[in-house]
Amino acid sequence: MNAMDRSRLLPWTSPDGKPCYLLDGSGTGYVSRLADRVEAEQMSSAGEFIVEARRLLVGRAWTPGEIHLLAADLNDHLVRVHRVSRSRGARLRLLIDGPDEDGGDVEGEGAPPVA
């Protein structure tokens, strides 16, 4: 198993929009804790936005511009939530699969599937 197999997809992208990874981390370092905090904020923000979107749609008094903005915002939140779910799913798969090739314990850092 190489380092990329145990990497963590981070909840942000590079300035040019490419995914960022934490390679072979233990899950307890500064970047891991920062990523955990950013993921939690992104998930919370998405939940709050769902309530706001529902309120806007139920009122049925929106303009085309409001619907366009809503669609753009929903897309942004969906992209972030999808990235978080891919990252967490990959780490869960490593935990379920058990120890790594060296016989040591897997510490929860997993790479997402390559698309």
Stockholm file with secondary structure:
# STOCKHOLM 1.0

chainA/1-115         MNAMDRSRLLPWTSPDGKPCYLLDGSGTGYVSRLADRVEAEQMSSAGEFIVEARRLLVGRAWTPGEIHLLAADLNDHLVRVHRVSRSRGARLRLLIDGPDEDGGDVEGEGAPPVA
#=GR chainA/1-115 SS CCGGGGCEEEEEECTTSCEEEETTCCSCSHHHHHHHHHHHHHHHHHHHHHHHHHHHHHHTCCCHHHHHHHHHHHHHHHHHHHHHHHHHHHHHHHHHHCSCTTSCCCCSCCCCCCC
#=GC SS_cons         CCGGGGCEEEEEECTTSCEEEETTCCSCSHHHHHHHHHHHHHHHHHHHHHHHHHHHHHHTCCCHHHHHHHHHHHHHHHHHHHHHHHHHHHHHHHHHHCSCTTSCCCCSCCCCCCC
//
